[in-house]
């Protein structure tokens, strides 16, 4: 039986554990005790036991770091010092370049393979974890070098991701950060900008009363906590700025196109084509 140690048994870490159990993967799952009470996780059967970091990592086949980016960066040296020779360490951080670079500096045994499940919720914590969170969702893996995907430990992780219904995709850390700046970070920034714009209006109460599902959908991401996004922005600021500039230019062109019905129609048609592709890919 494989041994899995999870640091951060919350929404993502808890869902990873539940997804493996639902998929029938035989693994003993340990919650890494980082000073937070794990009694709820134990009582709900998300984890089998809780151990201090060094003890949990020493016997683990896979170590899963499901923490905010800053905490992952801080924890990597301790994990690298404690893990075994054949252990694979992966993470669920939303940016990859800085994490993978730091891991390369501190790991002298075992293997680190960056990861990012493209799944989540606006709420956090193990109480909202669910076995189906990753089903049908992209699960991005970011090796520094392609041969890192050929190790037996990396193949095991791939099998686990597929067993829980995820769709693995492999890309370089830098490519990952540029990609998710457009597919994840830009939508968050736009949702936040829209909601904060309307909150700043004196007529905000009337706007709320007149809002339909379109505005509710468009501001869903604005519910995301700043505590999660502070680290994402600080570790991917150039790519996010580039994405925002591209959007600003597109919005400027769309505003100018308002003078011509045909011009606006082209934006609606191209936008619909991409939206249809997105939904077809998600099915």
KAMO-V722422 format. One record per pair of residues at least 4 apart in sequence whose C-alpha atoms are under 7 Angstrom apart, sorted by sequence separation. I is the first residue (numbers start at 1). J is the second residue. If there is no record, write none. Layout:
# KAMO-V722422
i->I j->J
i->I j->J
This chain:
# KAMO-V722422
i->9 j->13
i->10 j->14
i->11 j->15
i->12 j->16
i->13 j->17
i->14 j->18
i->15 j->19
i->16 j->20
i->17 j->21
i->18 j->22
i->19 j->23
i->20 j->24
i->21 j->25
i->38 j->42
i->39 j->43
i->40 j->44
i->41 j->45
i->42 j->46
i->51 j->55
i->52 j->56
i->53 j->57
i->54 j->58
i->56 j->60
i->67 j->71
i->68 j->72
i->69 j->73
i->70 j->74
i->71 j->75
i->72 j->76
i->75 j->79
i->76 j->80
i->77 j->81
i->78 j->82
i->79 j->83
i->83 j->87
i->96 j->100
i->97 j->101
i->98 j->102
i->99 j->103
i->100 j->104
i->101 j->105
i->102 j->106
i->103 j->107
i->124 j->128
i->125 j->129
i->150 j->154
i->151 j->155
i->152 j->156
i->153 j->157
i->154 j->158
i->155 j->159
i->156 j->160
i->157 j->161
i->158 j->162
i->159 j->163
i->160 j->164
i->161 j->165
i->162 j->166
i->171 j->175
i->172 j->176
i->173 j->177
i->174 j->178
i->175 j->179
i->176 j->180
i->177 j->181
i->178 j->182
i->179 j->183
i->180 j->184
i->181 j->185
i->182 j->186
i->183 j->187
i->184 j->188
i->185 j->189
i->186 j->190
i->187 j->191
i->188 j->192
i->189 j->193
i->190 j->194
i->191 j->195
i->192 j->196
i->193 j->197
i->194 j->198
i->195 j->199
i->196 j->200
i->197 j->201
i->203 j->207
i->204 j->208
i->205 j->209
i->206 j->210
i->207 j->211
i->211 j->215
i->212 j->216
i->213 j->217
i->214 j->218
i->215 j->219
i->216 j->220
i->225 j->229
i->226 j->230
i->229 j->233
i->230 j->234
i->231 j->235
i->232 j->236
i->233 j->237
i->236 j->240
i->237 j->241
i->238 j->242
i->239 j->243
i->240 j->244
i->241 j->245
i->242 j->246
i->243 j->247
i->244 j->248
i->245 j->249
i->246 j->250
i->247 j->251
i->248 j->252
i->249 j->253
i->250 j->254
i->251 j->255
i->252 j->256
i->253 j->257
i->254 j->258
i->260 j->264
i->261 j->265
i->262 j->266
i->264 j->268
i->265 j->269
i->266 j->270
i->267 j->271
i->268 j->272
i->269 j->273
i->270 j->274
i->271 j->275
i->272 j->276
i->273 j->277
i->274 j->278
i->275 j->279
i->276 j->280
i->277 j->281
i->278 j->282
i->279 j->283
i->8 j->13
i->9 j->14
i->20 j->25
i->41 j->46
i->42 j->47
i->51 j->56
i->67 j->72
i->143 j->148
i->149 j->154
i->150 j->155
i->161 j->166
i->162 j->167
i->171 j->176
i->180 j->185
i->181 j->186
i->199 j->204
i->41 j->47
i->42 j->48
i->57 j->63
i->143 j->149
i->149 j->155
i->198 j->204
i->257 j->263
i->258 j->264
i->6 j->13
i->42 j->49
i->65 j->72
i->161 j->168
i->257 j->264
i->103 j->112
i->254 j->264
i->100 j->114
i->119 j->133
i->119 j->134
i->31 j->47
i->30 j->47
i->33 j->50
i->29 j->47
i->30 j->48
i->31 j->49
i->32 j->50
i->33 j->51
i->96 j->114
i->119 j->137
i->29 j->48
i->30 j->49
i->31 j->50
i->32 j->51
i->33 j->52
i->118 j->137
i->28 j->48
i->30 j->50
i->31 j->51
i->32 j->52
i->33 j->53
i->118 j->138
i->30 j->51
i->32 j->53
i->117 j->138
i->118 j->139
i->9 j->31
i->57 j->79
i->88 j->110
i->89 j->111
i->90 j->112
i->93 j->115
i->94 j->116
i->117 j->139
i->4 j->27
i->87 j->110
i->88 j->111
i->89 j->112
i->90 j->113
i->91 j->114
i->92 j->115
i->93 j->116
i->116 j->139
i->117 j->140
i->2 j->26
i->3 j->27
i->4 j->28
i->5 j->29
i->6 j->30
i->7 j->31
i->32 j->56
i->58 j->82
i->69 j->93
i->85 j->109
i->86 j->110
i->87 j->111
i->88 j->112
i->89 j->113
i->90 j->114
i->91 j->115
i->92 j->116
i->116 j->140
i->195 j->219
i->1 j->26
i->2 j->27
i->3 j->28
i->4 j->29
i->5 j->30
i->6 j->31
i->7 j->32
i->57 j->82
i->58 j->83
i->59 j->84
i->61 j->86
i->62 j->87
i->63 j->88
i->64 j->89
i->65 j->90
i->66 j->91
i->68 j->93
i->84 j->109
i->85 j->110
i->90 j->115
i->92 j->117
i->115 j->140
i->116 j->141
i->1 j->27
i->2 j->28
i->3 j->29
i->4 j->30
i->5 j->31
i->6 j->32
i->30 j->56
i->57 j->83
i->58 j->84
i->61 j->87
i->62 j->88
i->63 j->89
i->64 j->90
i->65 j->91
i->66 j->92
i->73 j->99
i->80 j->106
i->84 j->110
i->115 j->141
i->1 j->28
i->5 j->32
i->60 j->87
i->61 j->88
i->62 j->89
i->63 j->90
i->64 j->91
i->65 j->92
i->66 j->93
i->76 j->103
i->80 j->107
i->83 j->110
i->114 j->141
i->115 j->142
i->139 j->166
i->191 j->218
i->192 j->219
i->195 j->222
i->18 j->46
i->54 j->82
i->114 j->142
i->138 j->166
i->139 j->167
i->140 j->168
i->141 j->169
i->142 j->170
i->144 j->172
i->191 j->219
i->17 j->46
i->73 j->102
i->77 j->106
i->113 j->142
i->114 j->143
i->135 j->164
i->136 j->165
i->137 j->166
i->138 j->167
i->139 j->168
i->140 j->169
i->141 j->170
i->142 j->171
i->143 j->172
i->144 j->173
i->113 j->143
i->134 j->164
i->135 j->165
i->136 j->166
i->137 j->167
i->138 j->168
i->139 j->169
i->140 j->170
i->141 j->171
i->142 j->172
i->191 j->221
i->192 j->222
i->134 j->165
i->135 j->166
i->136 j->167
i->138 j->169
i->142 j->173
i->191 j->222
i->14 j->46
i->134 j->166
i->188 j->221
i->188 j->222
i->5 j->56
i->5 j->57
i->13 j->66
i->12 j->66
i->186 j->240
i->5 j->60
i->185 j->240
i->4 j->60
i->3 j->60
i->4 j->61
i->5 j->62
i->6 j->63
i->7 j->64
i->8 j->65
i->186 j->243
i->3 j->61
i->4 j->62
i->5 j->63
i->6 j->64
i->7 j->65
i->8 j->66
i->181 j->239
i->186 j->244
i->2 j->61
i->3 j->62
i->4 j->63
i->5 j->64
i->6 j->65
i->7 j->66
i->8 j->67
i->177 j->236
i->181 j->240
i->7 j->67
i->178 j->239
i->182 j->243
i->181 j->243
i->88 j->153
i->97 j->173
i->96 j->173
i->97 j->174
i->96 j->176
i->97 j->177
i->96 j->177
i->95 j->177
i->122 j->221
i->122 j->223
i->122 j->224
i->22 j->131
i->14 j->126
i->18 j->130
i->19 j->131
i->11 j->124
i->18 j->131
i->19 j->132
i->10 j->124
i->11 j->125
i->15 j->129
i->10 j->125
i->11 j->126
i->14 j->129
i->15 j->130
i->10 j->126
i->15 j->131
i->9 j->126
i->11 j->128
i->12 j->129
i->11 j->129
i->15 j->133
i->10 j->129
i->95 j->232
i->98 j->235
i->94 j->232
i->20 j->160
i->23 j->163
i->95 j->235
i->23 j->164
i->95 j->236
i->20 j->164
i->19 j->164
i->136 j->282
i->68 j->228
i->70 j->231
i->69 j->231
